[in-house]
Amino acid sequence: MNWNKWVRQIHRWLAIAFTVTVVASVVALAREEPVVWVSYLPLLPLALLLFTGLSLFVRPYATKWRSGRRTAR
């Protein structure tokens, strides 16, 4: 697999991990004695989703910019 497919696959798995951690934190906070630190668990997958999502967003523009720059020479 090339680099783009790896990033897409990692992004998909991070989305699943984020969803699971959000559900787990909602369940943990709904208990009589909530475990507050569990509410911070979704932040790690969310931060990683931000980086992979930004790279997926910027990639087409970077490719277009590079190809336009090469043809101008």
Buried (B, 14 or more C-beta within 10 A) or exposed (E): EEEEEEBBEBBEEBBEBBEEBBEBBEEBEEEEEEEEEBBEBBEEBBEBBEEBBEBEEEEEEEEEEEEEEEEEE
